[in-house]
Amino acid sequence: MSIIGWIVLGLIAGFIASKIVNRSGEGFIMDIVLGIVGALVGGFIFQAFGAAGVTGFNIYSMIVAIVGAIVLLVIYHAIFGRRTSM
């Protein structure tokens, strides 16, 4: 998959995952980064269970990336949570 394909996949997957977890987007660049890293994490998780990881620019790869991005966001919020200032 080309660089443009990864960026588009990352943007869409990151945006959808952040809408599911946070109810709002993370921002253009963070959605791209979240989606790309989510695709890597999702690919690792899916391969651990015997399924294929990211296979190209298709619906299956989008689902893998969204699942990975959701896992990342849930772990992030579990560790850092919502901080309030005093």
C-alpha positions as CSV (number, residue, x, y, z in Angstrom):
1,M,0.0,0.0,0.0
2,S,1.3,3.5,-0.8
3,I,2.0,6.3,1.6
4,I,-1.2,8.1,0.4
5,G,-3.2,4.9,1.0
6,W,-1.8,4.6,4.6
7,I,-2.6,8.3,5.2
8,V,-6.2,8.0,3.9
9,L,-6.7,4.7,5.8
10,G,-5.3,6.3,9.0
11,L,-7.4,9.4,8.7
12,I,-10.7,7.5,8.2
13,A,-9.9,4.8,10.9
14,G,-8.6,7.3,13.4
15,F,-11.6,9.6,12.9
16,I,-14.1,6.7,13.3
17,A,-12.3,5.3,16.4
18,S,-12.1,8.7,18.1
19,K,-15.8,9.3,17.4
20,I,-16.6,5.9,19.0
21,V,-14.4,6.4,22.1
22,N,-14.4,10.1,22.6
23,R,-17.6,11.3,20.8
24,S,-15.3,13.9,19.0
25,G,-12.4,13.8,16.6
26,E,-8.8,14.1,17.8
27,G,-7.8,16.5,15.1
28,F,-6.6,16.0,11.5
29,I,-3.0,15.0,12.3
30,M,-3.8,13.0,15.4
31,D,-6.5,11.1,13.6
32,I,-4.0,10.1,10.9
33,V,-1.4,9.0,13.4
34,L,-4.0,7.2,15.5
35,G,-5.3,5.4,12.5
36,I,-1.9,4.3,11.2
37,V,-0.6,3.2,14.6
38,G,-4.1,1.6,15.1
39,A,-3.6,-0.4,11.9
40,L,-0.3,-1.7,13.1
41,V,-1.7,-2.6,16.6
42,G,-4.8,-4.1,15.0
43,G,-2.8,-6.1,12.6
44,F,-0.7,-7.5,15.5
45,I,-3.9,-8.4,17.4
46,F,-5.6,-10.0,14.5
47,Q,-2.5,-12.0,13.6
48,A,-2.3,-13.2,17.2
49,F,-5.8,-14.7,16.8
50,G,-4.9,-16.3,13.5
51,A,-6.6,-13.8,11.1
52,A,-4.9,-11.7,8.5
53,G,-3.7,-8.2,9.4
54,V,-3.9,-5.2,7.1
55,T,-4.2,-6.6,3.6
56,G,-4.5,-3.4,1.5
57,F,-6.9,-0.5,1.1
58,N,-10.2,-2.4,1.7
59,I,-13.1,-2.7,4.2
60,Y,-11.4,-5.5,6.2
61,S,-8.2,-3.5,6.7
62,M,-10.3,-0.5,7.7
63,I,-12.0,-2.7,10.4
64,V,-8.6,-3.9,11.6
65,A,-7.3,-0.4,11.8
66,I,-10.4,0.8,13.7
67,V,-10.2,-2.0,16.2
68,G,-6.5,-1.2,16.8
69,A,-7.2,2.5,17.2
70,I,-10.0,1.8,19.7
71,V,-7.7,-0.4,21.7
72,L,-5.1,2.4,21.7
73,L,-7.6,5.0,22.8
74,V,-9.1,2.8,25.6
75,I,-5.6,2.1,26.9
76,Y,-4.6,5.7,26.7
77,H,-7.7,6.8,28.6
78,A,-7.2,4.1,31.2
79,I,-3.7,5.2,31.9
80,F,-4.0,9.0,31.7
81,G,-7.8,9.5,32.1
82,R,-9.4,12.9,32.0
83,R,-7.3,15.3,34.0
84,T,-8.7,18.4,35.5
85,S,-6.9,21.4,36.6
86,M,-7.1,22.7,40.2
